Amino acid sequence: MRKDRVRVAAHLAVYVVLFLAGGLAFGWLLGSLGYLIGMVGTSLAAAVLANWLSVRIFENRNLLDVGLWWNRVSARNLGIGLAGGGGAAALVLAPPLAIRAAHLAATPSDQATFGSFAFVALVLAAGVFGEELLFRGYGFQILLAANGPYATIAPVGVLFALLHGNNPNITWLGLGNTTGFGILLGYAWLRSRDLWLPIGLHFGWNFTLPLFGVNLSGLRMRVTGYEMAWTAPPVWSGGAYGPEGSILTSGVVLLLFLYLWKAPLKRQYSPITDPPLESAPCEVSRPLPS
């Protein structure tokens, strides 16, 4: 048992060092592309590097084996995730608009174009992919295999929130909600054993918020030429941090847990966390081994 813990700790340390080293290298390479592209590109490239090398060195497998196979089950789980994330964001913002606690105000200085729309979508997708690889990829999976879900999902969820702690205008409620999302995304991986469900949830939420013209984790994404102007106090709107700092989001996170519990998901086979393929339950979807 002690040897297993030492082995997991060593693998996790290498994983973190690879990510940090990749961050330094890719940050230097991509820094000239501007703050947003450089930051997102660096995070994505470093997460890919850390997962690819770790799974190759320690498992003799390829990057897809962290839960990135593409099959019918993957597509279904991605769709369920997108519907849940996008629907949850709409559920936070549509009722205040309906009862006139907020309204959409035109922002003439923001030109809504297909190019800006596609750019924001691409940046958000890259950011989500990088974060899910980092927080639900190889490091998360070896911890889960060694320590179980209760000792893994909550601590990684807290770490996920803490690394958002430097975002502009962060609040304690926003930090708490981000912790809830981190735990939710870990639970999503546990339910599906692929990365497509948490990627879908994460992207569905992140992409829908800017469509309403609100801040995303304290950052403003100008997409539609409108912004959501609130008459309700910050505890409902989230203030300058955006809806993720709202008590409405706290309630919706709980609803998302219920959604994932009841959703018609099909669990895939994870070579990192599950028993050998020949002994896995027959109802588990089994991608071809590497």
Backbone as CSV, one residue per row, in Angstrom:
resi,resn,N_x,N_y,N_z,CA_x,CA_y,CA_z,C_x,C_y,C_z
1,MET,0.832,-1.209,0.000,0.000,0.000,0.000,0.868,1.261,0.000
2,ARG,1.916,1.250,0.854,2.803,2.408,0.901,3.506,2.612,-0.437
3,LYS,3.934,1.489,-1.073,4.585,1.599,-2.376,3.641,2.198,-3.405
4,ASP,2.361,1.825,-3.358,1.381,2.365,-4.291,1.218,3.864,-4.102
5,ARG,1.179,4.307,-2.853,1.033,5.741,-2.576,2.257,6.513,-3.056
6,VAL,3.422,5.955,-2.839,4.650,6.611,-3.307,4.659,6.685,-4.830
7,ARG,4.223,5.588,-5.468,4.189,5.568,-6.938,3.223,6.619,-7.474
8,VAL,2.022,6.695,-6.887,1.039,7.676,-7.335,1.552,9.094,-7.106
9,ALA,2.166,9.335,-5.944,2.706,10.666,-5.650,3.803,11.048,-6.645
10,ALA,4.650,10.084,-6.996,5.720,10.353,-7.964,5.146,10.655,-9.337
11,HIS,4.161,9.866,-9.757,3.540,10.102,-11.064,2.851,11.467,-11.100
12,LEU,2.161,11.795,-10.010,1.468,13.081,-9.954,2.459,14.237,-9.965
13,ALA,3.580,14.072,-9.261,4.604,15.126,-9.246,5.170,15.355,-10.643
14,VAL,5.436,14.282,-11.365,5.944,14.413,-12.731,4.904,15.103,-13.612
15,TYR,3.649,14.722,-13.441,2.546,15.330,-14.208,2.510,16.847,-13.991
16,VAL,2.604,17.265,-12.735,2.561,18.701,-12.419,3.792,19.409,-12.983
17,VAL,4.962,18.795,-12.828,6.201,19.406,-13.341,6.138,19.544,-14.858
18,LEU,5.615,18.537,-15.544,5.483,18.609,-16.996,4.554,19.751,-17.403
19,PHE,3.459,19.913,-16.649,2.543,21.010,-16.967,3.220,22.361,-16.751
20,LEU,3.912,22.515,-15.634,4.567,23.789,-15.348,5.676,24.084,-16.358
21,ALA,6.452,23.061,-16.700,7.512,23.258,-17.689,6.919,23.609,-19.048
22,GLY,5.826,22.917,-19.412,5.144,23.242,-20.657,4.595,24.652,-20.641
23,GLY,4.072,25.070,-19.475,3.561,26.430,-19.362,4.628,27.479,-19.608
24,LEU,5.822,27.234,-19.064,6.927,28.171,-19.283,7.342,28.206,-20.752
25,ALA,7.483,27.021,-21.345,7.950,26.952,-22.730,6.924,27.533,-23.697
26,PHE,5.674,27.103,-23.572,4.651,27.575,-24.498,4.278,29.031,-24.224
27,GLY,4.405,29.457,-22.967,4.174,30.871,-22.664,5.155,31.763,-23.392
28,TRP,6.414,31.305,-23.458,7.431,32.066,-24.177,7.146,32.067,-25.685
29,LEU,6.711,30.935,-26.203,6.448,30.823,-27.632,5.205,31.589,-28.071
30,LEU,4.159,31.575,-27.226,2.863,32.129,-27.630,2.576,33.510,-27.050
31,GLY,3.491,34.001,-26.215,3.245,35.282,-25.552,3.032,36.442,-26.503
32,SER,3.635,36.385,-27.674,3.522,37.500,-28.632,2.165,37.541,-29.326
33,LEU,1.314,36.520,-29.127,0.006,36.477,-29.788,-1.060,37.267,-29.047
34,GLY,-0.686,37.910,-27.956,-1.655,38.663,-27.167,-2.023,37.912,-25.907
35,TYR,-2.595,38.646,-24.936,-2.847,38.074,-23.614,-3.805,36.890,-23.676
36,LEU,-4.964,37.073,-24.299,-5.997,36.039,-24.265,-5.563,34.781,-25.014
37,ILE,-5.099,34.963,-26.262,-4.682,33.807,-27.053,-3.465,33.138,-26.415
38,GLY,-2.532,33.952,-25.935,-1.345,33.400,-25.297,-1.693,32.597,-24.056
39,MET,-2.586,33.122,-23.222,-2.953,32.435,-21.986,-3.683,31.124,-22.273
40,VAL,-4.702,31.186,-23.145,-5.479,29.986,-23.450,-4.623,28.960,-24.191
41,GLY,-3.851,29.426,-25.176,-3.008,28.516,-25.940,-1.948,27.854,-25.083
42,THR,-1.366,28.612,-24.163,-0.344,28.060,-23.279,-0.936,26.989,-22.369
43,SER,-2.088,27.288,-21.787,-2.735,26.327,-20.885,-3.108,25.045,-21.619
44,LEU,-3.675,25.186,-22.810,-4.068,24.009,-23.592,-2.849,23.176,-23.977
45,ALA,-1.827,23.829,-24.531,-0.644,23.098,-24.983,0.062,22.415,-23.814
46,ALA,0.153,23.095,-22.669,0.812,22.507,-21.508,0.024,21.316,-20.967
47,ALA,-1.310,21.404,-20.978,-2.139,20.290,-20.505,-2.016,19.084,-21.432
48,VAL,-2.004,19.338,-22.740,-1.822,18.246,-23.702,-0.462,17.581,-23.489
49,LEU,0.576,18.384,-23.340,1.927,17.847,-23.144,2.011,16.991,-21.880
50,ALA,1.488,17.516,-20.763,1.571,16.795,-19.492,0.818,15.472,-19.558
51,ASN,-0.368,15.475,-20.165,-1.150,14.244,-20.261,-0.520,13.261,-21.236
52,TRP,-0.086,13.752,-22.379,0.490,12.870,-23.404,1.740,12.165,-22.891
53,LEU,2.673,12.943,-22.307,3.916,12.340,-21.831,3.674,11.437,-20.614
54,SER,2.801,11.861,-19.706,2.556,11.055,-18.507,1.942,9.711,-18.851
55,VAL,0.930,9.735,-19.713,0.252,8.479,-20.035,1.150,7.581,-20.890
56,ARG,2.030,8.182,-21.667,2.967,7.405,-22.461,4.066,6.798,-21.577
57,ILE,4.607,7.589,-20.662,5.708,7.118,-19.814,5.226,6.081,-18.799
58,PHE,4.123,6.392,-18.116,3.716,5.562,-16.983,2.731,4.452,-17.336
59,GLU,1.971,4.617,-18.421,0.946,3.625,-18.768,1.217,2.943,-20.103
60,ASN,2.195,3.449,-20.853,2.480,2.947,-22.200,1.224,2.990,-23.076
61,ARG,0.509,4.100,-22.979,-0.711,4.296,-23.747,-0.634,5.634,-24.467
62,ASN,-1.706,5.965,-25.204,-1.698,7.236,-25.920,-2.661,8.226,-25.276
63,LEU,-2.656,9.437,-25.761,-3.427,10.524,-25.154,-4.924,10.229,-25.116
64,LEU,-5.440,9.516,-26.113,-6.876,9.224,-26.145,-7.332,8.432,-24.924
65,ASP,-6.410,7.718,-24.294,-6.775,6.840,-23.184,-7.071,7.579,-21.886
66,VAL,-6.960,8.906,-21.874,-7.426,9.657,-20.707,-8.913,9.969,-20.817
67,GLY,-9.558,9.446,-21.863,-11.002,9.627,-22.009,-11.407,10.442,-23.215
68,LEU,-10.577,10.421,-24.249,-10.841,11.232,-25.440,-11.195,10.404,-26.669
69,TRP,-11.520,9.086,-26.486,-11.950,8.326,-27.648,-13.208,8.958,-28.210
70,TRP,-13.388,8.808,-29.516,-14.604,9.346,-30.140,-15.425,8.190,-30.701
71,ASN,-16.621,8.009,-30.176,-17.537,6.968,-30.617,-18.967,7.454,-30.365
72,ARG,-19.936,6.591,-30.574,-21.323,7.003,-30.390,-21.627,7.415,-28.952
73,VAL,-21.043,6.695,-28.016,-21.267,7.029,-26.609,-20.642,8.385,-26.281
74,SER,-19.454,8.638,-26.810,-18.801,9.934,-26.600,-19.671,11.072,-27.120
75,ALA,-20.221,10.892,-28.350,-21.064,11.921,-28.943,-22.314,12.144,-28.098
76,ARG,-22.898,11.049,-27.596,-24.094,11.168,-26.759,-23.778,11.896,-25.457
77,ASN,-22.677,11.527,-24.814,-22.304,12.174,-23.562,-21.974,13.656,-23.769
78,LEU,-21.310,13.965,-24.883,-21.026,15.365,-25.195,-22.327,16.150,-25.361
79,GLY,-23.289,15.574,-26.082,-24.566,16.252,-26.284,-25.310,16.472,-24.984
80,ILE,-25.309,15.465,-24.104,-25.963,15.609,-22.801,-25.282,16.706,-21.989
81,GLY,-23.958,16.767,-22.083,-23.224,17.806,-21.377,-23.538,19.195,-21.911
82,LEU,-23.531,19.351,-23.226,-23.838,20.656,-23.819,-25.239,21.123,-23.436
83,ALA,-26.201,20.203,-23.488,-27.575,20.557,-23.127,-27.669,20.965,-21.665
84,GLY,-26.961,20.229,-20.797,-27.002,20.562,-19.382,-26.336,21.885,-19.064
85,GLY,-25.146,22.116,-19.617,-24.433,23.357,-19.340,-25.140,24.573,-19.914
86,GLY,-25.565,24.473,-21.193,-26.265,25.599,-21.812,-27.610,25.849,-21.166
87,GLY,-28.335,24.767,-20.868,-29.634,24.923,-20.226,-29.524,25.520,-18.839
88,ALA,-28.489,25.139,-18.085,-28.291,25.679,-16.742,-28.008,27.181,-16.794
89,ALA,-27.171,27.608,-17.744,-26.878,29.036,-17.874,-28.143,29.822,-18.230
90,ALA,-28.946,29.275,-19.141,-30.199,29.942,-19.501,-31.153,29.991,-18.317
91,LEU,-31.139,28.935,-17.494,-32.015,28.889,-16.332,-31.629,29.943,-15.292
92,VAL,-30.356,30.295,-15.235,-29.916,31.350,-14.325,-30.354,32.725,-14.826
93,LEU,-30.313,32.948,-16.145,-30.467,34.297,-16.692,-31.847,34.602,-17.271
94,ALA,-32.545,33.600,-17.781,-33.846,33.875,-18.396,-34.906,34.346,-17.388
95,PRO,-35.031,33.729,-16.206,-36.064,34.213,-15.258,-35.904,35.674,-14.839
96,PRO,-34.674,36.166,-14.518,-34.561,37.597,-14.201,-35.008,38.502,-15.360
97,LEU,-34.741,38.068,-16.598,-35.226,38.848,-17.734,-36.746,38.809,-17.807
98,ALA,-37.318,37.650,-17.512,-38.776,37.497,-17.604,-39.500,38.346,-16.568
99,ILE,-38.932,38.483,-15.365,-39.603,39.258,-14.320,-39.075,40.696,-14.260
100,ARG,-38.256,41.069,-15.231,-37.714,42.423,-15.370,-36.811,42.825,-14.209
101,ALA,-36.131,41.845,-13.634,-35.061,42.156,-12.695,-33.786,42.508,-13.462
102,ALA,-33.833,42.329,-14.772,-32.723,42.686,-15.660,-33.299,42.878,-17.050
103,HIS,-32.533,43.557,-17.889,-32.954,43.740,-19.284,-31.730,43.779,-20.174
104,LEU,-31.932,43.505,-21.444,-30.843,43.560,-22.412,-30.727,44.970,-22.968
105,ALA,-29.535,45.528,-22.852,-29.271,46.878,-23.340,-28.273,46.810,-24.485
106,ALA,-28.548,47.561,-25.544,-27.651,47.581,-26.702,-26.336,48.262,-26.336
107,THR,-25.254,47.731,-26.896,-23.928,48.334,-26.733,-23.390,48.633,-28.132
108,PRO,-23.734,49.812,-28.676,-23.385,50.129,-30.065,-21.896,50.045,-30.380
109,SER,-21.051,50.222,-29.360,-19.609,50.160,-29.617,-19.131,48.745,-29.889
110,ASP,-19.956,47.747,-29.551,-19.595,46.345,-29.791,-20.248,45.873,-31.076
111,GLN,-19.478,45.573,-32.055,-19.997,45.105,-33.328,-20.114,43.585,-33.319
112,ALA,-21.343,43.103,-33.446,-21.564,41.660,-33.483,-21.330,41.157,-34.902
113,THR,-20.275,40.395,-35.083,-19.935,39.857,-36.399,-19.720,38.353,-36.283
114,PHE,-19.806,37.673,-37.424,-19.562,36.235,-37.411,-18.133,35.948,-36.978
115,GLY,-17.195,36.795,-37.397,-15.803,36.589,-37.030,-15.589,36.651,-35.525
116,SER,-16.183,37.659,-34.873,-16.029,37.778,-33.425,-16.713,36.614,-32.710
117,PHE,-17.867,36.206,-33.224,-18.601,35.072,-32.655,-17.758,33.793,-32.742
118,ALA,-17.186,33.531,-33.919,-16.379,32.330,-34.113,-15.108,32.385,-33.269
119,PHE,-14.505,33.569,-33.155,-13.282,33.711,-32.355,-13.552,33.387,-30.897
120,VAL,-14.640,33.947,-30.346,-14.975,33.695,-28.945,-15.268,32.218,-28.727
121,ALA,-16.021,31.613,-29.663,-16.348,30.185,-29.531,-15.078,29.333,-29.534
122,LEU,-14.141,29.657,-30.429,-12.898,28.899,-30.530,-12.047,29.059,-29.274
123,VAL,-11.939,30.287,-28.778,-11.144,30.538,-27.570,-11.756,29.822,-26.367
124,LEU,-13.084,29.890,-26.246,-13.744,29.223,-25.129,-13.571,27.708,-25.214
125,ALA,-13.695,27.155,-26.427,-13.533,25.715,-26.596,-12.117,25.281,-26.224
126,ALA,-11.128,26.044,-26.662,-9.738,25.711,-26.335,-9.491,25.815,-24.839
127,GLY,-10.060,26.850,-24.213,-9.889,27.009,-22.773,-10.521,25.872,-21.990
128,VAL,-11.731,25.479,-22.381,-12.422,24.376,-21.708,-11.656,23.073,-21.890
129,PHE,-11.222,22.800,-23.103,-10.494,21.558,-23.392,-9.231,21.477,-22.540
130,GLY,-8.504,22.587,-22.452,-7.282,22.603,-21.663,-7.556,22.393,-20.179
131,GLU,-8.582,23.062,-19.643,-8.890,22.917,-18.222,-9.365,21.513,-17.883
132,GLU,-10.179,20.921,-18.742,-10.663,19.576,-18.462,-9.536,18.543,-18.564
133,LEU,-8.645,18.719,-19.523,-7.478,17.829,-19.592,-6.626,17.948,-18.337
134,LEU,-6.433,19.163,-17.865,-5.582,19.374,-16.698,-6.232,18.830,-15.432
135,PHE,-7.504,19.157,-15.197,-8.145,18.842,-13.919,-8.884,17.507,-13.900
136,ARG,-9.237,16.968,-15.050,-9.912,15.671,-15.082,-9.128,14.658,-15.920
137,GLY,-7.892,14.973,-16.250,-7.059,14.100,-17.060,-6.262,13.118,-16.218
138,TYR,-5.040,12.834,-16.625,-4.250,11.759,-16.026,-4.066,11.923,-14.526
139,GLY,-3.716,13.131,-14.061,-3.491,13.334,-12.639,-4.725,13.014,-11.812
140,PHE,-5.860,13.521,-12.222,-7.138,13.244,-11.547,-7.433,11.754,-11.546
141,GLN,-7.197,11.105,-12.655,-7.586,9.704,-12.796,-6.723,8.767,-11.967
142,ILE,-5.428,9.036,-11.845,-4.611,8.163,-10.998,-4.937,8.390,-9.523
143,LEU,-5.288,9.617,-9.158,-5.710,9.866,-7.782,-7.018,9.140,-7.483
144,LEU,-7.941,9.175,-8.426,-9.223,8.515,-8.218,-9.045,7.011,-8.109
145,ALA,-8.186,6.451,-8.953,-7.945,5.007,-8.897,-7.312,4.601,-7.571
146,ALA,-6.458,5.461,-6.994,-5.753,5.121,-5.756,-6.563,5.439,-4.504
147,ASN,-7.302,6.562,-4.530,-7.942,7.071,-3.313,-9.459,6.999,-3.315
148,GLY,-10.066,6.721,-4.466,-11.517,6.690,-4.541,-12.101,8.064,-4.828
149,PRO,-13.402,8.115,-5.154,-14.015,9.376,-5.579,-14.111,10.431,-4.488
150,TYR,-14.426,10.023,-3.247,-14.651,11.019,-2.197,-13.373,11.763,-1.839
151,ALA,-12.251,11.082,-1.858,-10.986,11.711,-1.502,-10.322,12.410,-2.684
152,THR,-10.943,12.328,-3.856,-10.345,12.912,-5.061,-11.177,14.062,-5.619
153,ILE,-12.475,13.838,-5.811,-13.291,14.803,-6.538,-13.391,16.137,-5.800
154,ALA,-13.647,16.105,-4.482,-13.782,17.356,-3.738,-12.470,18.141,-3.670
155,PRO,-11.317,17.527,-3.307,-10.074,18.300,-3.285,-9.690,18.887,-4.637
156,VAL,-9.888,18.123,-5.715,-9.565,18.648,-7.044,-10.536,19.770,-7.403
157,GLY,-11.795,19.660,-6.972,-12.748,20.739,-7.197,-12.337,22.016,-6.492
158,VAL,-11.829,21.890,-5.270,-11.343,23.068,-4.534,-10.140,23.680,-5.247
159,LEU,-9.214,22.824,-5.709,-8.049,23.325,-6.440,-8.480,24.038,-7.722
160,PHE,-9.460,23.481,-8.420,-10.011,24.106,-9.621,-10.490,25.523,-9.315
161,ALA,-11.176,25.699,-8.177,-11.667,27.025,-7.803,-10.533,27.963,-7.419
162,LEU,-9.566,27.456,-6.660,-8.472,28.308,-6.196,-7.669,28.862,-7.360
163,LEU,-7.525,28.072,-8.423,-6.780,28.559,-9.582,-7.591,29.551,-10.407
164,HIS,-8.858,29.760,-10.043,-9.652,30.855,-10.611,-9.675,32.069,-9.666
165,GLY,-8.949,31.947,-8.548,-9.012,32.986,-7.529,-8.423,34.317,-7.935
166,ASN,-7.595,34.325,-8.976,-7.009,35.588,-9.452,-7.834,36.243,-10.550
167,ASN,-8.970,35.648,-10.905,-9.824,36.263,-11.926,-10.343,37.611,-11.438
168,PRO,-10.595,38.545,-12.351,-11.067,39.876,-11.939,-12.376,39.807,-11.161
169,ASN,-12.460,40.603,-10.103,-13.712,40.813,-9.357,-14.255,39.546,-8.703
170,ILE,-13.382,38.599,-8.368,-13.806,37.372,-7.709,-14.417,37.706,-6.347
171,THR,-15.445,36.963,-5.954,-16.094,37.118,-4.654,-16.088,35.769,-3.939
172,TRP,-16.418,35.792,-2.646,-16.471,34.538,-1.903,-17.562,33.628,-2.442
173,LEU,-18.697,34.213,-2.814,-19.768,33.400,-3.384,-19.345,32.851,-4.744
174,GLY,-18.649,33.659,-5.511,-18.140,33.183,-6.796,-17.140,32.054,-6.619
175,LEU,-16.289,32.161,-5.610,-15.325,31.106,-5.335,-16.035,29.823,-4.894
176,GLY,-17.083,29.985,-4.078,-17.853,28.822,-3.652,-18.563,28.148,-4.812
177,ASN,-19.159,28.949,-5.698,-19.839,28.371,-6.861,-18.854,27.688,-7.803
178,THR,-17.666,28.267,-7.952,-16.660,27.653,-8.818,-16.178,26.330,-8.220
179,THR,-16.100,26.266,-6.897,-15.792,24.985,-6.243,-16.877,23.964,-6.556
180,GLY,-18.143,24.414,-6.470,-19.255,23.527,-6.802,-19.164,23.012,-8.228
181,PHE,-18.801,23.889,-9.156,-18.636,23.458,-10.548,-17.486,22.463,-10.684
182,GLY,-16.385,22.713,-9.959,-15.255,21.788,-10.027,-15.637,20.397,-9.548
183,ILE,-16.411,20.330,-8.465,-16.882,19.034,-7.959,-17.872,18.417,-8.937
184,LEU,-18.750,19.240,-9.500,-19.726,18.763,-10.486,-19.030,18.142,-11.695
185,LEU,-17.999,18.782,-12.193,-17.288,18.274,-13.366,-16.542,16.978,-13.048
186,GLY,-16.036,16.867,-11.815,-15.441,15.604,-11.404,-16.480,14.496,-11.335
187,TYR,-17.662,14.812,-10.841,-18.750,13.834,-10.800,-19.173,13.440,-12.209
188,ALA,-19.151,14.409,-13.120,-19.489,14.114,-14.518,-18.518,13.086,-15.089
189,TRP,-17.233,13.254,-14.807,-16.268,12.266,-15.298,-16.528,10.898,-14.658
190,LEU,-16.853,10.896,-13.373,-17.122,9.638,-12.687,-18.314,8.912,-13.320
191,ARG,-19.340,9.663,-13.731,-20.529,9.056,-14.330,-20.258,8.498,-15.717
192,SER,-19.422,9.179,-16.492,-19.232,8.791,-17.893,-17.915,8.079,-18.149
193,ARG,-16.898,8.324,-17.305,-15.538,7.824,-17.492,-14.942,8.245,-18.835
194,ASP,-15.446,9.357,-19.370,-14.779,9.993,-20.505,-14.737,11.488,-20.229
195,LEU,-13.950,12.214,-21.025,-13.849,13.661,-20.835,-14.925,14.431,-21.582
196,TRP,-15.689,13.744,-22.419,-16.639,14.466,-23.266,-17.819,15.026,-22.483
197,LEU,-18.272,14.324,-21.468,-19.373,14.855,-20.659,-18.956,16.118,-19.907
198,PRO,-17.849,16.118,-19.139,-17.450,17.378,-18.501,-17.083,18.477,-19.495
199,ILE,-16.496,18.127,-20.636,-16.214,19.150,-21.647,-17.516,19.781,-22.133
200,GLY,-18.531,18.951,-22.400,-19.814,19.477,-22.856,-20.464,20.386,-21.828
201,LEU,-20.497,19.954,-20.568,-21.064,20.780,-19.502,-20.341,22.115,-19.390
202,HIS,-19.028,22.046,-19.354,-18.192,23.229,-19.159,-18.350,24.207,-20.329
203,PHE,-18.277,23.675,-21.561,-18.400,24.561,-22.719,-19.821,25.093,-22.858
204,GLY,-20.832,24.262,-22.615,-22.207,24.731,-22.716,-22.466,25.913,-21.809
205,TRP,-21.957,25.842,-20.584,-22.105,26.949,-19.639,-21.312,28.168,-20.105
206,ASN,-20.026,27.977,-20.401,-19.161,29.101,-20.768,-19.604,29.794,-22.042
207,PHE,-20.155,29.049,-22.991,-20.549,29.647,-24.262,-21.882,30.379,-24.156
208,THR,-22.773,29.890,-23.309,-24.102,30.497,-23.218,-24.068,31.836,-22.494
209,LEU,-23.263,31.957,-21.456,-23.241,33.209,-20.692,-22.931,34.435,-21.559
210,PRO,-21.880,34.400,-22.407,-21.616,35.595,-23.226,-22.747,35.935,-24.204
211,LEU,-23.563,34.952,-24.580,-24.684,35.235,-25.471,-25.698,36.165,-24.812
212,PHE,-25.749,36.143,-23.486,-26.638,37.042,-22.740,-25.962,38.370,-22.413
213,GLY,-24.684,38.502,-22.776,-23.982,39.752,-22.513,-23.586,39.944,-21.061
214,VAL,-23.205,38.848,-20.383,-22.757,38.944,-18.988,-21.295,38.514,-18.903
215,ASN,-20.660,38.866,-17.791,-19.267,38.497,-17.588,-19.138,37.002,-17.303
216,LEU,-18.062,36.435,-17.769,-17.752,35.030,-17.543,-16.548,34.959,-16.627
217,SER,-16.758,34.560,-15.381,-15.679,34.478,-14.386,-14.889,35.783,-14.315
218,GLY,-15.616,36.897,-14.366,-15.000,38.207,-14.275,-14.489,38.771,-15.581
219,LEU,-14.571,38.000,-16.664,-14.069,38.434,-17.966,-15.227,38.767,-18.895
220,ARG,-15.057,39.813,-19.680,-16.109,40.238,-20.594,-15.829,39.715,-21.995
221,MET,-16.781,38.977,-22.555,-16.692,38.483,-23.925,-17.770,39.192,-24.746
222,ARG,-17.378,40.085,-25.625,-18.345,40.878,-26.386,-18.694,40.134,-27.674
223,VAL,-19.925,39.624,-27.726,-20.307,38.744,-28.821,-21.520,39.264,-29.585
224,THR,-22.574,39.646,-28.877,-23.868,39.899,-29.523,-24.205,41.371,-29.739
225,GLY,-23.435,42.289,-29.158,-23.799,43.697,-29.243,-24.816,44.105,-28.191
226,TYR,-25.034,43.237,-27.196,-25.945,43.536,-26.084,-25.270,43.145,-24.777
227,GLU,-25.698,43.793,-23.701,-25.270,43.397,-22.370,-26.490,43.314,-21.467
228,MET,-26.393,42.512,-20.448,-27.493,42.326,-19.514,-27.332,43.320,-18.376
229,ALA,-28.258,44.262,-18.290,-28.236,45.295,-17.257,-29.200,44.899,-16.142
230,TRP,-28.701,44.855,-14.915,-29.477,44.363,-13.781,-30.021,45.513,-12.941
231,THR,-31.227,45.315,-12.409,-31.746,46.184,-11.358,-31.700,45.469,-10.018
232,ALA,-31.528,44.154,-10.037,-31.410,43.358,-8.810,-30.015,43.548,-8.209
233,PRO,-29.852,43.339,-6.902,-28.545,43.519,-6.243,-27.542,42.442,-6.659
234,PRO,-26.253,42.666,-6.343,-25.198,41.749,-6.783,-25.364,40.310,-6.304
235,VAL,-26.022,40.087,-5.169,-26.183,38.718,-4.707,-26.979,37.887,-5.716
236,TRP,-27.815,38.555,-6.523,-28.594,37.882,-7.565,-27.891,37.928,-8.916
237,SER,-27.226,39.033,-9.212,-26.583,39.195,-10.521,-25.166,38.649,-10.563
238,GLY,-24.522,38.584,-9.393,-23.109,38.211,-9.343,-22.180,39.389,-9.465
239,GLY,-22.734,40.585,-9.674,-21.913,41.784,-9.774,-20.957,41.732,-10.945
240,ALA,-19.790,42.315,-10.777,-18.820,42.399,-11.868,-18.184,41.055,-12.188
241,TYR,-18.305,40.084,-11.287,-17.762,38.753,-11.580,-18.645,38.008,-12.566
242,GLY,-19.923,38.361,-12.612,-20.852,37.678,-13.504,-21.720,36.691,-12.739
243,PRO,-22.615,36.008,-13.422,-23.577,35.118,-12.769,-22.957,34.016,-11.920
244,GLU,-21.701,33.674,-12.153,-21.060,32.644,-11.337,-20.864,33.105,-9.890
245,GLY,-21.041,34.406,-9.636,-21.014,34.929,-8.279,-22.397,35.171,-7.731
246,SER,-23.408,34.544,-8.327,-24.809,34.762,-7.964,-25.345,33.598,-7.153
247,ILE,-26.280,33.885,-6.263,-26.947,32.828,-5.511,-27.820,31.980,-6.423
248,LEU,-28.243,32.533,-7.553,-29.000,31.750,-8.531,-28.153,30.593,-9.058
249,THR,-26.890,30.855,-9.293,-25.995,29.800,-9.771,-25.814,28.722,-8.718
250,SER,-25.787,29.117,-7.447,-25.649,28.119,-6.379,-26.773,27.091,-6.468
251,GLY,-28.000,27.564,-6.691,-29.128,26.651,-6.819,-29.053,25.803,-8.080
252,VAL,-28.610,26.403,-9.173,-28.554,25.680,-10.442,-27.472,24.597,-10.410
253,VAL,-26.372,24.835,-9.695,-25.346,23.792,-9.566,-25.940,22.543,-8.923
254,LEU,-26.766,22.728,-7.913,-27.430,21.587,-7.280,-28.353,20.874,-8.260
255,LEU,-29.062,21.637,-9.072,-29.934,21.032,-10.082,-29.120,20.244,-11.110
256,LEU,-27.914,20.734,-11.420,-27.065,20.026,-12.378,-26.598,18.675,-11.832
257,PHE,-26.361,18.605,-10.532,-26.031,17.302,-9.940,-27.192,16.323,-10.144
258,LEU,-28.416,16.797,-9.917,-29.591,15.959,-10.123,-29.713,15.560,-11.589
259,TYR,-29.437,16.507,-12.481,-29.483,16.251,-13.923,-28.508,15.137,-14.308
260,LEU,-27.283,15.207,-13.797,-26.290,14.180,-14.117,-26.655,12.832,-13.513
261,TRP,-27.248,12.859,-12.338,-27.645,11.612,-11.680,-28.715,10.886,-12.481
262,LYS,-29.635,11.661,-13.072,-30.764,11.070,-13.786,-30.543,10.954,-15.292
263,ALA,-29.541,11.617,-15.833,-29.341,11.628,-17.288,-29.047,10.214,-17.807
264,PRO,-29.519,9.893,-19.007,-29.312,8.550,-19.582,-27.903,8.378,-20.152
265,LEU,-26.925,8.441,-19.264,-25.531,8.333,-19.677,-25.121,6.872,-19.786
266,LYS,-24.148,6.610,-20.644,-23.560,5.282,-20.717,-22.095,5.395,-20.324
267,ARG,-21.705,4.624,-19.347,-20.350,4.684,-18.814,-19.379,3.987,-19.759
268,GLN,-18.265,4.647,-20.036,-17.241,4.069,-20.892,-16.133,3.418,-20.044
269,TYR,-15.339,2.621,-20.710,-14.232,1.947,-20.035,-13.030,2.878,-19.947
270,SER,-12.481,3.026,-18.737,-11.282,3.834,-18.529,-10.108,2.925,-18.204
271,PRO,-9.128,2.823,-19.070,-7.990,1.929,-18.811,-7.135,2.374,-17.635
272,ILE,-7.260,3.624,-17.207,-6.441,4.117,-16.109,-7.094,3.837,-14.752
273,THR,-8.420,3.902,-14.688,-9.094,3.750,-13.399,-9.833,2.430,-13.243
274,ASP,-10.138,1.732,-14.334,-10.965,0.535,-14.261,-10.127,-0.739,-14.227
275,PRO,-10.750,-1.873,-13.849,-10.055,-3.165,-13.927,-9.697,-3.489,-15.366
276,PRO,-8.897,-4.528,-15.587,-8.562,-4.924,-16.963,-9.811,-5.106,-17.807
277,LEU,-9.699,-4.846,-19.088,-10.844,-4.820,-19.988,-11.647,-6.108,-19.951
278,GLU,-10.972,-7.251,-19.848,-11.688,-8.528,-19.909,-12.567,-8.754,-18.684
279,SER,-12.300,-8.016,-17.567,-13.111,-8.207,-16.371,-14.072,-7.056,-16.118
280,ALA,-14.123,-6.067,-17.045,-15.047,-4.945,-16.875,-16.475,-5.421,-17.086
281,PRO,-17.478,-4.781,-16.394,-18.867,-5.179,-16.570,-19.306,-5.079,-18.021
282,CYS,-20.195,-5.970,-18.435,-20.583,-6.029,-19.842,-21.345,-4.797,-20.288
283,GLU,-21.982,-4.054,-19.318,-22.742,-2.879,-19.725,-21.869,-1.659,-19.971
284,VAL,-20.573,-1.775,-19.686,-19.653,-0.666,-19.912,-19.258,-0.634,-21.376
285,SER,-19.327,0.571,-21.981,-18.893,0.723,-23.368,-17.387,0.612,-23.430
286,ARG,-16.887,-0.247,-24.313,-15.457,-0.558,-24.326,-14.798,-0.090,-25.636
287,PRO,-14.086,1.050,-25.608,-13.328,1.454,-26.790,-12.196,0.475,-27.052
288,LEU,-11.732,0.441,-28.277,-10.646,-0.460,-28.622,-9.404,-0.114,-27.810
289,PRO,-8.721,-1.095,-27.230,-7.515,-0.794,-26.458,-6.411,-0.280,-27.352
290,SER,-5.492,0.478,-26.750,-4.377,1.047,-27.517,-3.434,-0.058,-27.962
